[in-house]
Amino acid sequence: MNRLKRFVLFFVPIFGLFLSLGVYSACADEPAAVMWKVLEAAKSGNYSAGVQARGDARVMIGMSARPIAEKTSLLVLLYPSEDARTAGKPISNLEEVLSGKETSARYHEWKDPGPRWRANPSVNAVLLKPGAKSQFMIEVDFLREVAESMSVRVHGKVFELSRADLAQTQDPLELAFLMHGRQHASSFAIDLYYALQTGGKWTFGSYAEIFGAGVRSIQQGKSTADYQEMAAVLPVNLIQYRRNLRLPAKFKDDGGAMFNKTLSKVLGGGSATAGDEFCFSEDIETSGRQVAREGVGEALTASYSHTLRGRFSTKWSSDHSLHPGFGFKVEAWTNETGSWKKLASGWVEVDGYWQLQVPSSLGYQGKQLRVVYLSYNSYYAPQDQSGSKYAWKDPDRENIPTNYDAGHRYADTDGGAYNGVGELVEAAMFMWSRLYWDAGINPVPSSPIKLYFPNTWYDCGDGTGSPWSCANASGEIWLIAAHGIQAEVVTHELSHQLNNKFWGNKKPAGSGGSHSLTGCYPTRLGMALREGFAEFIPAWVGYPSRNVAEGGFSSGRWNLGYDIETRFSPPACSNGWENELWVARTFWDLHDTRSDGDDILWFTHKGAVIAIYLGNGIASDGDARDMRYYENIYRDAASAGHESFITDIFEQNRM
């Protein structure tokens, strides 16, 4: 029987199980349990559109346990994977809808072309006993003839096996059934980069070889494309342009001024319980376009010679659709005098709109203009290993009128240059906006956080040589390619830097190092505390309603990979302060308005739980600290008579 037939026979009876374990769900930010590397792969070849019996390309993968799990028996599940589905449709009147001239979108006649690729692992379940290694093949089918680059991504999950599990069976497929309903210890993704050409040719290479390396100057930025020229065939995720999100009012480190004001407000705001009605200023959102913001121009009374405007979007790899470039910085430059000079800078708003004003004092004559879009700013700076950053530029224009409209330009961060950067920037700005407006916290550090993406070189210090995602105390974050497009992972790592900023880069005893979601760490309580906080923040950012039922934390790119609301599921740690998930659940129960079990309390200010934690750091690096310490801190911050409800929450989460 050939491999394709074996796969089909296996896939049919187990299909329901694999769906329940998350076949097509986004990979969450999980601790590392396994590592992989490409053992053998051709650099180029031919493909035929459609399903081939053995695929168009084959890659041999080697897998083994990371040091933290090398003494544990692991079950590795590998899921058949397919290119992401297209979320949007081409719109014929997008600009009219976004400008308010028309209320309803009109769609072009268009048929979704379907996925570009499909990947099948030769095995779907692997038992890795201590010290063991595994090899398997991934067969890649290219389903359509296109001239695009793509990231072929195979997802997997890892479960820690007990002696009792292994006593029942050591057959990997039977063990897979036993894992149904259990919390996995970690997840992973295997990324393979291909460039396809029409005529049936493909090339395999590194991220930089396929999608390009970062740039050092605006002269080297990648080119944007004209949306109007592609409007009939370019899908648009319209709902993303209609969100009620705002840019921060300040874009620089304020020395903790905003945070201190918020903490005082939080300590006076108290708490509420089930059945209470409350309203507070953080619930009231302003409407209308933001016109005056720091960084857009000089003082409002300044004289301007030119007003420049436009719209900027990015095409995402996660849904092959256009999204607003929320969080990108916009700069206008000119070379009209023979040397480059910056005219103005500003930001892309939530609907993609941007506007700049050129001060008259610059003497700009409008002879030449270049508009550039930067992924980096005062808060975060995506970059490659060399420190080169990701930027795009419009075509140079001449004879610029005093009121200039650049039109709607977009960057293809899907099949074009810099795959995944569009998602990465939006996730970071989404967190920034929510922290600033809903929590009353300015997260910007004294120097921009270096977001190394994609991380193809740093093993996060575990000595394996296998890259992973992590953050250090020096303002650096490393993100592998699969994690950079996941909002949960991006916000998790940024949460560590938030912790570092307000704790003065001091860490409690037992911090750092590898870990798993299901592990109990009695000697590493500082790690459980910091990781628990970083697991809580993505839930706080991605689920602003504060009222989410069990099982409700799996929404698209905000899929957490764990249930932060449940009080029944693993990890089976009797002491919750020894495990990051129980710590995260404690933070969440203090924040959410949903009653479950003995959790009937929440703090009224949306940023209260975050501010109270960040405002009560350790005095010296290496001091002992775990989640139990915060019970009295939150009791003191609660309203009179609510102290026992705080204790109920801590006890419910095994504190």
Secondary structure by P-SEA (a helix, b strand, c coil): ccaaaaaaaaaaaaaaaaaaaccccccccccccbbbbbccccccccccccccccccbbbbbbbbbccccccbbbbbbbcccccccccccccccaaaaaaccccbbbbcccccccccbbbbbcccbbbbcccbbbbbbbbbbbcccccccccccccbbbbbbcaaaaaacccaaaaaaaaccccccbbbbbbbbbbbcccbbbbbbcccccbbbbbcccccbbbbbbcccccccbbbcccccccccccccccccccaaaaaaaaaaaaaaccccccccccccccccccccccccccccccccccccbbbbbbbbbbbcccccccccccbbbbbbbccccbbbbcbbbbbccccbbbbbbbcccccccccbbbbbbcccccbbbbccccbbbbccccccccccccccccbbbbccccccccaaaaaaaaaaaaaaaaacccccccccccccccccccccccccccccbbbbbccccbbbbbcccccccaaaaaaaaaaaaaaaaacccccccccccccccccccccaaaaaaaaaaaaaaaaaacccccccccccccccccccccccccccccccccccccaaaaaaaaaaaccccccccccccccccaaaaaaaaaccccccccccccccaaaaaaaaccccaaaaaaaaaaaacc
